[in-house]
Amino acid sequence: MGYTSYWKIQKDLDKEKFATLAEELEFVVSMLPTKSKSAQNEHEGMIFIVGGDGEGEPVFTKDLICFNGRNENDESHETFAIRQKGNESFEFCKTNRKPYDLMVCISLLRLKHHFPESKISSDGQAKDWAEAKKFYKKAFKEVAPKIK
C-alpha cells in the first residue's frame, strides 16, 4: 500500500490564516535539513520540494498549497495539496516514506496550529512524527501541536 498521511479540515479555511500558512511553509522549504529520518526512513542529501507533478515549482499561494518530491531519483509519489476553499473532506497523501514526507508532516502540523479543529494522522506512530516535530520546534520556535 505505502505510507500515508491523512487530514480532514472544514469546508472553507479562513483566508488570512491560510495565506499565513502558505507563507510560512514556503519559507520552511528553504530551511529543510540535508539529513532526515522522517517516517523512520533515513535520507541523506537535499530534500527537493517541487511542483505537484514532481517537477517545476511548488505552489504556496493564498488559495493553494501544492507540492511533491522530485521525479528524479524516484523521490516523488503522490501530490500533497491543501486548498483554501471547498474542503470538508477526508484527504490523504501517500508519500511511501520518501524524503518529502518530512515537508508533508511539517505542513500538517502547521495546518493543525492555524486550524485546531483539523484532524491529522498517518499510518505511522509517534516515532514516525518525531523528526517533523523536532524540525517544527526549530523552525517555529514552539512545540508542535499534539496528534491524536
N, C-alpha and C positions, 0 to 999 in steps of 0.2 A: 504494500500500500504506500508507505512513505510517511515520514514525519510531517505532521501538520499542525498549524496554529489556527485557532478559531476565535471569532469575536461576534458579538451582537450589540448593535447600537440603535438609538432611537431614530425615528424617521428622518428628520432634518436636524443637523447639528448647528449650533449657534455659529453664525458667520465669523464673528470676531475671534472666538476661541479656535475655530477651525483654521483660520488664517495664521494665528499664532502657532498652532501645532505644526502647520506646514513649514513655517519659517524655522522653527526650532529643529525639525527633522532635517531640513536641508542643510542647516549648519552642522548637525551631528555627523552627516556623511563625511565632512572634511576631517572629523576627529577619530574616525574608526581606527582601531588598532591594527597592527600588522600581524598580530598573533591572536587567535581566538579559539575558545573551546565551547562555542555556543552549541546547545543541544548535545553536549558531550561528543562533538566531532571536532577533533583538533585540526586547525587550519593555520598555516604559517604563510605569510605573504599578504599583499594588499587585498582588501575586500573591495571588490568593484561593485558599485551600485549604479545600475544603468536603467534605461527605459524598460517598460513593461514587457516588451518582446525580446529582451536580452541584449538589446543594442541601443545606441543613442543615449540621450539624456533622461535621467529620472524626472518625474513631474512632482513639483511641490508648489501648488498654487492655492488660491483661496477657495477653489472648487474641488480639487482633486489631489490626492497623494497617490503616486503610482510608480512602482519600481520593480526590479528583478535583479538577480545576479547576471553576470555577463555570459553570453553563449560560449565564449572561448573557454577552453579547458573544462567544459561541462559544469560551469558554475551557476547556470540558470536552472530554474524549474518553473513553478507557477508564478504568475504575476501577483504581486501584493498591491491591492488598491482599496482606498477608502474615499468615498465621495461625501461632500458636504450635504448634498440633498438626495432624497429618495432611498434612504437606507431601510431601516426597520426590517432587517432580515438577518438570517444566520449566514455569516460569511466565513471563508476559510482560505488559507494559502498553504499549499503543500510545498515545503522547502526541501524536503528529503535530506535535512541536516546539512545543506550546502552552505558555503560561507555567508551568504546574505541573510541567513536565518538570524544572525545577531541583530541586523537592522530591523528585521520584521519584529523581533521581540521588543526592542527598544521602542519602536513605533507604537506597538500595542500598549506598552507600559505608559507611554506618554499620552496616548489616547485615553487611557483609564484615569490619568491625572486630570486632564481637562474635562472629561466626561465621566464622572464617577459611576454613573448609572450603567455604563458599558460593562459587558461581561467578556472576559478574555480567558482563554485556556489553550492547552496544547495536548498533544499525545504524550508529552513528557511529564516529568515530575519536577519538584522544586529544584533539584540539581541541574536540570536542563535550562533553567532560567537564571542560574547563578551568575554566569558571565554577563548577561544582559543587565542584571540588577547592579552588578559591580560597575559596569560602564555607565549606567544611568546615573549612579551617585556621583561619579566623576564629572560627567557632562552637565548635570543639572544641579549639582550641589545639594541634593536632597535624597532621601531614601525613596526607593521605588514603591509604587502602590502595591498593596497585597493582592495576590491572585487567589481566588477560591477554587 
